[in-house]
Amino acid sequence: MKSHPVTIKDIARELGISPSTVSRALKDHPDISPQTKIQVRELVEKMKYKPNAVALSLRSRKTNIIGVIVPEMVHHFFSSVISGIEEEAIKAGFNVMIFQSNESYERELLNVQALLSSRVDGVLVSISKTTQKFSHLKELMDNEIPVVLFDRATDELETDKVIVDDFAGAFEAVEYLIKSGCRRIAHFAAPQHLKIGYLRQRGYISALEKNGIEVDDELIIKCDTHDLAMENTARIMALPNPPDAIFAVNDMTATGVLKILKRLKLRVPEDISVVGFTDGLVSTVTDPPMTTVSQHGFEMGVIAAKILLKRIEEGTENFVPQTEVIKTDLVIRESTRKF
């Protein structure tokens, strides 16, 4: 039969002293003699005593757990962010509890309720594409649980945010396409209620306008997944005047574009250029390797975790929210023409 975990009472019984004396000896209390402290510590080591984490958390009102909600774990970007979060959290002595909303507002609600029930010390959230109400995140904040939004954020919550410069990243990508000779540039866009979708589309439009290219609404398509890209690429390439470049809102959408272009026997980049946005692992293994905008996911995770841990330590009194903006980089590979 498996023995029960060693408790302070077991240590006290072995030494013939009270449990409170053992507890104070472990805390190096000045009222406890050096000899007793030595005896307690030697027996603790011999019996492999471990403090009860649940009991400690109830006494301190801290669990040393932070929660993370991401839209999907399959994306390399979000796995990179999680790696950065864990790196910082573990260094600070925190554990990480991870949930995915699966791009569902209803699932996100359930995730938040589970985190509330688990008494986590803080939460990092990248909102789902279907989330347009935020009372569930406000509930966390009302319970004095710090919330940091990352990547997908909203201005409706007065809280810390860590985002990339989506506008500048999109602008640089589209301007590169223009400088390489492209003039009919399509944009496969994310929903516009998402700030990242709105800013990336604004960057695309601004680059066209700056370079004297008329914006053609026919070339802006709501399309932000691999499957939707496969459906829309064939349709847009069948237009009387098809695009000579496609700027996709993320890398997975761009992979769907490349797959259909290959099926249509169109050469990339000779016939058409393709640019993604993420710089995940997938962008290096496509045929050809994909030009994309790097979001620096690991760095985002590290920064978001540092902000959250600082909020947990300092509390919410005199709270002034901050927004950290990470600069993007255009990574040139073989899916775009050179100039």
VEXROGU-969922 format. One line per 2 residues: their letters; for each residue x, y, z of N, C-alpha, C. Coordinates in steps of 0.1 Angstrom, whole numbers, plus 5000, padded with zeros to 4 digits. Layout:
a> X:Y:Z:X:Y:Z:X:Y:Z; ... .
REM end
This chain:
mk> 5008:4988:5000:5000:5000:5000:5009:5013:5000; 5005:5022:4992:5013:5035:4991:5011:5043:5004 .
sh> 5023:5047:5009:5022:5055:5022:5017:5069:5019; 5012:5076:5029:5007:5089:5027:5019:5099:5027 .
pv> 5017:5111:5021:5028:5121:5021:5032:5125:5035; 5045:5127:5037:5049:5131:5051:5044:5145:5054 .
ti> 5039:5146:5066:5034:5159:5071:5042:5165:5082; 5039:5177:5086:5046:5183:5097:5043:5176:5110 .
kd> 5031:5170:5111:5027:5162:5123:5036:5150:5124; 5040:5144:5113:5048:5132:5113:5062:5136:5118 .
ia> 5067:5147:5114:5081:5152:5118:5080:5155:5133; 5069:5161:5138:5068:5165:5152:5067:5152:5160 .
re> 5060:5142:5155:5059:5130:5163:5072:5123:5165; 5080:5122:5154:5093:5116:5155:5103:5123:5164 .
lg> 5102:5136:5165:5111:5144:5174:5105:5146:5188; 5092:5143:5190:5086:5145:5203:5084:5160:5206 .
is> 5081:5168:5195:5079:5182:5197:5065:5185:5191; 5060:5198:5192:5047:5201:5187:5049:5205:5172 .
ps> 5038:5203:5164:5038:5207:5150:5041:5222:5148; 5037:5230:5157:5039:5244:5156:5054:5247:5157 .
tv> 5061:5239:5166:5076:5241:5168:5083:5237:5155; 5078:5226:5148:5084:5222:5136:5082:5233:5125 .
sr> 5070:5238:5124:5067:5249:5115:5076:5261:5117; 5077:5265:5129:5085:5277:5132:5100:5274:5129 .
al> 5105:5262:5132:5119:5258:5129:5122:5259:5114; 5112:5255:5106:5114:5255:5092:5114:5270:5086 .
kd> 5107:5279:5094:5107:5293:5090:5119:5301:5097; 5128:5293:5103:5139:5299:5110:5135:5310:5120 .
hp> 5125:5307:5128:5120:5316:5138:5130:5317:5149; 5133:5330:5154:5143:5332:5164:5140:5325:5178 .
di> 5127:5322:5181:5124:5316:5194:5128:5301:5194; 5131:5295:5183:5135:5281:5182:5150:5280:5183 .
sp> 5155:5270:5192:5169:5269:5194:5176:5264:5181; 5189:5267:5179:5197:5262:5168:5197:5247:5167 .
qt> 5198:5240:5179:5198:5226:5179:5185:5220:5173; 5174:5225:5178:5161:5220:5173:5160:5223:5158 .
ki> 5164:5234:5153:5163:5237:5139:5171:5227:5131; 5183:5223:5136:5192:5214:5129:5185:5200:5129 .
qv> 5179:5196:5140:5172:5183:5141:5160:5182:5131; 5153:5193:5131:5141:5194:5122:5145:5193:5107 .
re> 5155:5200:5103:5160:5200:5089:5166:5187:5085; 5173:5181:5094:5179:5168:5091:5168:5157:5089 .
lv> 5158:5157:5098:5147:5148:5096:5138:5151:5084; 5136:5164:5081:5128:5168:5069:5135:5162:5057 .
ek> 5148:5163:5056:5156:5158:5045:5155:5142:5044; 5156:5136:5056:5156:5121:5057:5143:5116:5053 .
mk> 5132:5122:5057:5118:5117:5054:5112:5123:5041; 5120:5131:5034:5116:5137:5022:5103:5145:5023 .
yk> 5102:5153:5033:5090:5161:5035:5089:5172:5025; 5077:5174:5019:5074:5185:5010:5062:5193:5015 .
pn> 5064:5206:5015:5052:5214:5020:5040:5212:5011; 5028:5213:5016:5016:5211:5009:5013:5224:5001 .
av> 5014:5223:4988:5012:5235:4980:4999:5241:4981; 4988:5233:4982:4975:5238:4983:4973:5245:4996 .
al> 4978:5240:5007:4977:5246:5020:4984:5260:5020; 4996:5259:5014:5004:5272:5013:4996:5283:5006 .
sl> 4990:5279:4994:4983:5288:4986:4971:5294:4993; 4964:5286:5001:4953:5291:5009:4957:5301:5019 .
rs> 4969:5298:5025:4973:5307:5036:4978:5320:5030; 4985:5320:5018:4991:5331:5013:4982:5338:5003 .
rk> 4971:5332:4999:4961:5336:4989:4968:5337:4975; 4979:5330:4974:4986:5329:4961:4987:5315:4957 .
tn> 4986:5312:4944:4988:5298:4939:5001:5297:4931; 5007:5308:4928:5019:5308:4919:5016:5301:4906 .
ii> 5004:5303:4901:5000:5298:4888:4995:5310:4879; 4999:5310:4867:4993:5320:4858:4986:5312:4847 .
gv> 4975:5318:4842:4967:5312:4831:4971:5318:4818; 4970:5310:4807:4972:5315:4794:4961:5310:4785 .
iv> 4954:5319:4777:4944:5315:4768:4948:5320:4754; 4949:5310:4745:4953:5313:4731:4942:5308:4722 .
pe> 4941:5314:4710:4930:5309:4701:4932:5295:4696; 4944:5291:4692:4947:5278:4688:4962:5275:4691 .
mv> 4965:5263:4695:4978:5259:4699:4986:5253:4686; 4979:5250:4676:4985:5244:4664:4994:5254:4657 .
hh> 4991:5267:4658:4999:5277:4652:5013:5279:4658; 5023:5279:4650:5037:5280:4655:5039:5293:4663 .
ff> 5032:5304:4658:5033:5316:4665:5029:5315:4680; 5017:5309:4682:5012:5308:4696:5021:5299:4704 .
ss> 5026:5288:4698:5035:5279:4706:5048:5286:4709; 5052:5295:4701:5064:5303:4704:5062:5313:4715 .
vi> 5050:5319:4715:5046:5328:4726:5046:5321:4739; 5039:5309:4739:5038:5301:4751:5052:5297:4756 .
sg> 5061:5294:4747:5075:5291:4752:5082:5303:4759; 5079:5315:4753:5085:5327:4760:5078:5329:4774 .
ie> 5065:5327:4774:5058:5329:4787:5064:5319:4798; 5065:5306:4794:5070:5296:4803:5084:5299:4808 .
ee> 5092:5304:4799:5106:5307:4802:5107:5317:4814; 5099:5327:4813:5098:5338:4823:5092:5333:4836 .
ai> 5080:5326:4834:5072:5322:4846:5080:5312:4854; 5087:5302:4848:5094:5292:4856:5106:5299:4863 .
ka> 5112:5308:4857:5123:5315:4864:5118:5322:4877; 5106:5327:4876:5100:5334:4887:5093:5325:4897 .
gf> 5094:5312:4895:5087:5302:4904:5073:5300:4902; 5068:5303:4890:5053:5302:4887:5051:5290:4877 .
nv> 5040:5283:4878:5036:5273:4869:5026:5280:4859; 5024:5274:4847:5016:5279:4837:5005:5270:4833 .
mi> 4992:5275:4833:4980:5267:4830:4975:5272:4816; 4975:5263:4806:4973:5268:4792:4959:5262:4787 .
fq> 4951:5272:4781:4938:5268:4775:4938:5273:4761; 4930:5267:4752:4928:5272:4739:4913:5274:4737 .
sn> 4910:5286:4731:4896:5289:4729:4890:5283:4716; 4900:5278:4708:4896:5272:4695:4888:5282:4686 .
es> 4892:5295:4687:4885:5306:4680:4870:5307:4684; 4866:5303:4696:4852:5304:4700:4851:5313:4712 .
ye> 4842:5322:4711:4838:5331:4722:4833:5323:4734; 4824:5313:4731:4818:5305:4742:4829:5297:4749 .
re> 4838:5291:4741:4849:5284:4748:4858:5293:4756; 4860:5305:4751:4868:5315:4759:4861:5318:4772 .
ll> 4848:5319:4772:4841:5321:4785:4843:5310:4795; 4843:5297:4790:4845:5286:4798:4860:5286:4804 .
nv> 4869:5289:4795:4883:5290:4799:4885:5300:4811; 4878:5311:4810:4879:5322:4820:4873:5317:4833 .
qa> 4862:5310:4832:4855:5305:4845:4864:5294:4851; 4871:5286:4843:4880:5276:4849:4892:5282:4856 .
ll> 4897:5293:4850:4908:5301:4856:4904:5307:4869; 4892:5313:4869:4887:5319:4882:4885:5308:4893 .
ss> 4880:5296:4889:4879:5285:4899:4892:5280:4904; 4902:5281:4895:4916:5277:4899:4924:5287:4907 .
rv> 4918:5298:4909:4924:5309:4917:4938:5313:4912; 4939:5314:4899:4952:5318:4893:4956:5332:4897 .
dg> 4969:5335:4897:4973:5348:4902:4973:5359:4891; 4972:5354:4878:4972:5364:4867:4969:5356:4854 .
vl> 4964:5364:4844:4960:5357:4831:4966:5365:4819; 4971:5357:4810:4975:5363:4797:4965:5358:4786 .
vs> 4960:5367:4778:4949:5363:4768:4952:5369:4754; 4950:5360:4744:4949:5365:4730:4935:5361:4726 .
is> 4927:5371:4724:4912:5369:4722:4909:5361:4709; 4898:5354:4709:4894:5346:4698:4888:5356:4687 .
kt> 4888:5351:4675:4883:5359:4664:4868:5362:4665; 4861:5354:4673:4846:5356:4674:4843:5364:4687 .
tq> 4853:5368:4694:4850:5375:4707:4848:5390:4704; 4836:5395:4707:4833:5409:4706:4828:5416:4718 .
kf> 4826:5407:4729:4822:5412:4742:4832:5408:4752; 4835:5416:4762:4846:5414:4770:4843:5414:4785 .
sh> 4831:5412:4789:4827:5412:4803:4834:5401:4811; 4836:5389:4804:4843:5378:4811:4857:5382:4815 .
lk> 4864:5389:4807:4878:5394:4810:4877:5405:4821; 4867:5413:4820:4865:5423:4831:4862:5417:4844 .
el> 4856:5405:4844:4853:5398:4857:4866:5394:4863; 4876:5389:4855:4889:5386:4861:4895:5398:4868 .
md> 4894:5409:4861:4900:5422:4866:4893:5426:4879; 4879:5425:4879:4871:5428:4891:4875:5420:4903 .
ne> 4880:5408:4900:4884:5399:4911:4899:5401:4914; 4904:5412:4910:4918:5416:4913:4928:5406:4907 .
ip> 4925:5400:4896:4934:5391:4888:4939:5399:4877; 4952:5403:4876:4957:5411:4865:4956:5403:4852 .
vv> 4953:5411:4842:4951:5405:4828:4960:5413:4819; 4968:5405:4811:4976:5411:4800:4971:5405:4787 .
lf> 4967:5414:4777:4964:5409:4764:4976:5409:4755; 4977:5399:4747:4989:5398:4738:4984:5395:4724 .
dr> 4991:5400:4714:4988:5398:4699:4974:5403:4696; 4964:5396:4699:4950:5401:4696:4945:5408:4709 .
at> 4944:5421:4708:4940:5429:4719:4927:5437:4715; 4921:5444:4725:4910:5453:4723:4912:5465:4731 .
de> 4907:5477:4726:4908:5489:4733:4897:5491:4743; 4888:5481:4744:4877:5482:4753:4880:5479:4767 .
le> 4892:5473:4769:4896:5470:4783:4908:5479:4787; 4907:5484:4799:4918:5492:4804:4928:5483:4811 .
td> 4937:5477:4803:4946:5467:4809:4959:5467:4800; 4969:5460:4805:4982:5459:4798:4980:5451:4785 .
kv> 4988:5455:4775:4988:5449:4762:5002:5447:4756; 5004:5436:4749:5017:5434:4742:5013:5431:4728 .
iv> 5016:5439:4718:5012:5437:4704:5024:5440:4695; 5023:5436:4683:5033:5439:4673:5028:5451:4665 .
dd> 5037:5458:4657:5033:5469:4649:5027:5463:4636; 5014:5459:4637:5008:5453:4625:5007:5462:4613 .
fa> 5004:5475:4616:5003:5484:4604:5017:5485:4597; 5027:5488:4605:5041:5489:4598:5045:5477:4591 .
ga> 5042:5465:4598:5046:5452:4591:5039:5450:4578; 5026:5453:4577:5019:5452:4565:5024:5462:4555 .
fe> 5026:5474:4559:5030:5485:4550:5043:5481:4543; 5053:5476:4551:5066:5472:4546:5065:5461:4536 .
av> 5057:5451:4539:5055:5439:4530:5049:5444:4517; 5039:5452:4517:5033:5456:4504:5042:5465:4497 .
ey> 5048:5474:4504:5058:5483:4496:5069:5475:4490; 5074:5465:4496:5084:5456:4490:5078:5450:4477 .
li> 5066:5445:4478:5060:5440:4465:5059:5450:4454; 5056:5462:4458:5055:5473:4448:5068:5476:4442 .
ks> 5078:5477:4450:5092:5480:4445:5097:5469:4437; 5092:5456:4439:5097:5445:4430:5089:5444:4417 .
gc> 5080:5454:4415:5073:5455:4402:5059:5450:4402; 5053:5447:4414:5039:5442:4414:5030:5454:4414 .
rr> 5018:5453:4408:5009:5465:4407:4995:5460:4410; 4991:5448:4409:4978:5442:4412:4980:5433:4424 .
ia> 4979:5439:4436:4982:5432:4448:4969:5429:4456; 4966:5417:4458:4954:5413:4465:4958:5412:4480 .
hf> 4948:5413:4488:4950:5411:4503:4939:5401:4508; 4944:5390:4514:4935:5381:4520:4935:5385:4535 .
aa> 4924:5390:4540:4923:5398:4552:4916:5390:4563; 4919:5394:4576:4912:5389:4588:4900:5397:4590 .
pq> 4890:5393:4599:4879:5401:4602:4883:5414:4608; 4876:5425:4604:4880:5438:4607:4877:5443:4621 .
hl> 4869:5435:4628:4867:5438:4643:4879:5434:4651; 4887:5426:4645:4900:5422:4652:4910:5433:4649 .
ki> 4916:5439:4659:4925:5450:4656:4937:5446:4647; 4942:5434:4648:4953:5430:4640:4948:5429:4625 .
gy> 4935:5425:4623:4930:5424:4609:4928:5438:4603; 4923:5447:4612:4921:5461:4607:4934:5468:4604 .
lr> 4944:5467:4613:4957:5474:4611:4965:5468:4599; 4964:5455:4597:4972:5449:4586:4965:5454:4573 .
qr> 4952:5455:4573:4945:5459:4561:4948:5474:4558; 4949:5482:4569:4952:5496:4567:4966:5498:4562 .
gy> 4975:5490:4567:4989:5490:4562:4990:5487:4547; 4983:5477:4543:4982:5473:4529:4976:5485:4521 .
is> 4965:5491:4525:4959:5502:4517:4968:5514:4517; 4975:5517:4528:4984:5529:4529:4996:5528:4520 .
al> 5001:5515:4519:5012:5513:4510:5008:5515:4495; 4996:5511:4491:4991:5513:4478:4990:5528:4475 .
ek> 4983:5535:4484:4980:5549:4482:4993:5557:4482; 5003:5554:4490:5015:5561:4490:5022:5560:4476 .
ng> 5021:5549:4470:5028:5546:4457:5019:5548:4445; 5007:5555:4447:4999:5559:4436:4991:5548:4429 .
ie> 4989:5537:4437:4981:5526:4431:4967:5526:4437; 4957:5526:4428:4943:5527:4432:4939:5514:4440 .
vd> 4932:5516:4451:4927:5505:4459:4915:5498:4452; 4916:5485:4449:4905:5478:4442:4899:5469:4453 .
de> 4886:5472:4456:4879:5464:4467:4878:5450:4463; 4878:5447:4450:4876:5433:4445:4888:5425:4449 .
li> 4899:5431:4452:4912:5424:4456:4913:5423:4471; 4904:5428:4479:4904:5426:4493:4894:5416:4497 .
ik> 4898:5405:4502:4889:5394:4505:4891:5389:4519; 4879:5387:4526:4879:5382:4540:4883:5367:4539 .
cd> 4895:5364:4543:4901:5351:4541:4913:5349:4549; 4912:5342:4561:4923:5341:4570:4926:5327:4575 .
th> 4923:5317:4567:4926:5303:4570:4932:5296:4558; 4938:5285:4560:4944:5277:4549:4933:5273:4539 .
dl> 4922:5268:4545:4911:5263:4536:4904:5274:4529; 4901:5285:4535:4895:5296:4528:4904:5302:4517 .
am> 4917:5301:4519:4926:5306:4509:4926:5297:4497; 4924:5284:4499:4924:5275:4488:4911:5277:4480 .
en> 4900:5281:4486:4888:5284:4479:4889:5297:4471; 4895:5307:4477:4895:5320:4471:4906:5323:4461 .
ta> 4917:5315:4462:4928:5318:4453:4924:5314:4439; 4918:5302:4437:4913:5298:4424:4904:5308:4418 .
ri> 4895:5314:4426:4885:5323:4421:4891:5336:4417; 4900:5341:4425:4906:5354:4422:4916:5353:4410 .
ma> 4922:5342:4409:4931:5340:4397:4923:5338:4384; 4910:5336:4385:4902:5334:4373:4896:5348:4368 .
lp> 4899:5358:4376:4894:5372:4372:4900:5376:4358; 4893:5384:4351:4898:5389:4338:4912:5396:4339 .
np> 4913:5403:4351:4926:5409:4354:4931:5404:4367; 4937:5392:4368:4941:5386:4381:4952:5394:4388 .
pd> 4954:5392:4401:4966:5399:4408:4979:5393:4403; 4989:5401:4405:5003:5397:4403:5010:5395:4417 .
ai> 5003:5396:4428:5008:5394:4441:4997:5392:4451; 4999:5384:4461:4989:5382:4472:4996:5384:4485 .
fa> 4991:5394:4493:4996:5396:4507:4986:5390:4516; 4990:5379:4523:4981:5372:4532:4982:5376:4546 .
vn> 4971:5376:4554:4971:5381:4568:4979:5373:4577; 4982:5360:4573:4990:5351:4582:4996:5340:4573 .
dm> 5006:5333:4578:5013:5323:4570:5005:5311:4566; 4995:5307:4575:4987:5295:4571:4978:5299:4560 .
ta> 4973:5311:4559:4965:5315:4547:4974:5315:4535; 4986:5320:4536:4996:5320:4525:4999:5306:4520 .
tg> 4999:5296:4529:5002:5282:4524:4991:5277:4515; 4978:5281:4519:4967:5277:4510:4968:5284:4496 .
vl> 4973:5296:4496:4975:5303:4483:4985:5296:4475; 4997:5293:4481:5008:5286:4474:5003:5272:4468 .
ki> 4995:5265:4476:4991:5252:4472:4982:5253:4459; 4973:5262:4459:4964:5264:4447:4972:5270:4435 .
lk> 4981:5279:4437:4989:5284:4426:4997:5273:4419; 5002:5264:4427:5010:5253:4422:5001:5244:4414 .
rl> 4988:5242:4419:4979:5233:4412:4975:5240:4398; 4975:5253:4398:4971:5261:4386:4983:5262:4377 .
kl> 4995:5256:4381:5007:5256:4373:5012:5271:4371; 5010:5279:4381:5015:5293:4381:5028:5293:4388 .
rv> 5038:5300:4383:5051:5300:4389:5052:5311:4399; 5058:5307:4411:5060:5317:4422:5075:5319:4423 .
pe> 5081:5331:4422:5074:5344:4421:5073:5349:4406; 5077:5341:4396:5078:5347:4383:5064:5352:4378 .
di> 5054:5344:4380:5040:5348:4376:5033:5356:4387; 5035:5353:4399:5028:5359:4410:5037:5358:4423 .
sv> 5037:5369:4431:5044:5368:4444:5035:5366:4455; 5040:5360:4466:5032:5357:4478:5039:5361:4490 .
vg> 5032:5368:4499:5038:5372:4512:5029:5368:4523; 5034:5363:4534:5026:5359:4546:5029:5369:4557 .
ft> 5024:5365:4569:5026:5373:4581:5027:5364:4593; 5038:5362:4599:5040:5354:4612:5055:5350:4613 .
dg> 5060:5344:4602:5073:5338:4602:5074:5326:4611; 5064:5317:4610:5065:5304:4617:5073:5294:4609 .
lv> 5074:5282:4615:5082:5272:4608:5077:5268:4594; 5064:5269:4592:5058:5266:4579:5063:5274:4568 .
st> 5067:5287:4571:5072:5296:4560:5085:5291:4555; 5093:5283:4562:5106:5279:4557:5105:5266:4549 .
vt> 5094:5259:4550:5093:5245:4543:5083:5245:4532; 5077:5257:4528:5068:5258:4517:5077:5257:4504 .
dp> 5070:5255:4493:5077:5255:4480:5071:5266:4471; 5078:5277:4469:5092:5280:4475:5090:5285:4489 .
pm> 5102:5286:4496:5101:5292:4510:5095:5306:4509; 5088:5309:4519:5079:5321:4519:5085:5334:4525 .
tt> 5084:5345:4517:5086:5358:4523:5075:5361:4533; 5079:5366:4544:5068:5368:4555:5073:5379:4564 .
vs> 5064:5384:4573:5066:5394:4583:5068:5386:4596; 5080:5388:4603:5082:5382:4615:5076:5389:4627 .
qh> 5068:5382:4635:5061:5388:4647:5069:5386:4660; 5080:5378:4660:5088:5376:4672:5080:5371:4683 .
gf> 5074:5359:4681:5065:5353:4691:5071:5351:4705; 5083:5345:4705:5090:5342:4718:5092:5355:4726 .
em> 5097:5365:4719:5099:5378:4725:5086:5384:4731; 5075:5382:4724:5062:5387:4728:5059:5380:4741 .
gv> 5061:5366:4742:5057:5359:4753:5065:5363:4766; 5078:5365:4764:5087:5370:4775:5082:5383:4780 .
ia> 5080:5393:4771:5076:5406:4776:5062:5405:4783; 5053:5398:4777:5039:5397:4783:5040:5391:4797 .
ak> 5048:5380:4799:5050:5374:4812:5056:5383:4822; 5066:5391:4818:5073:5400:4827:5063:5410:4832 .
il> 5055:5416:4823:5045:5426:4827:5035:5420:4837; 5030:5408:4834:5021:5402:4843:5027:5399:4856 .
lk> 5039:5393:4857:5045:5390:4869:5047:5402:4878; 5051:5413:4871:5052:5426:4878:5039:5431:4884 .
ri> 5028:5429:4877:5015:5433:4882:5011:5425:4894; 5014:5412:4893:5011:5403:4904:5018:5407:4917 .
ee> 5031:5410:4915:5039:5414:4926:5035:5427:4932; 5032:5437:4924:5029:5451:4928:5015:5453:4932 .
gt> 5005:5444:4927:4991:5446:4930:4985:5456:4920; 4972:5458:4921:4965:5467:4911:4963:5481:4916 .
en> 4968:5484:4928:4966:5498:4933:4974:5508:4924; 4968:5519:4922:4975:5529:4913:4979:5524:4899 .
fv> 4970:5515:4894:4973:5508:4882:4972:5518:4870; 4982:5518:4862:4982:5526:4849:4986:5516:4838 .
pq> 4976:5513:4829:4979:5502:4819:4990:5507:4809; 4998:5498:4804:5008:5501:4795:5006:5492:4782 .
te> 5011:5497:4771:5010:5489:4758:5025:5489:4753; 5030:5476:4751:5043:5474:4745:5041:5470:4731 .
vi> 5047:5477:4722:5046:5474:4707:5060:5469:4702; 5059:5457:4697:5071:5450:4692:5073:5453:4677 .
kt> 5084:5457:4673:5086:5460:4658:5087:5447:4651; 5082:5447:4639:5082:5435:4630:5095:5436:4621 .
dl> 5098:5425:4614:5108:5425:4604:5103:5417:4592; 5106:5422:4580:5103:5415:4568:5114:5405:4565 .
vi> 5110:5393:4564:5120:5382:4561:5119:5378:4546; 5128:5381:4538:5128:5379:4524:5132:5365:4521 .
re> 5123:5357:4514:5127:5344:4509:5124:5343:4494; 5120:5332:4490:5119:5330:4475:5105:5331:4469 .
st> 5095:5335:4477:5082:5336:4471:5079:5350:4465; 5089:5359:4466:5087:5372:4460:5099:5375:4451 .
rk> 5096:5384:4441:5107:5388:4432:5117:5397:4439; 5129:5396:4434:5140:5405:4439:5139:5418:4431 .
f> 5145:5429:4437:5147:5441:4430:5160:5448:4433 .
REM end
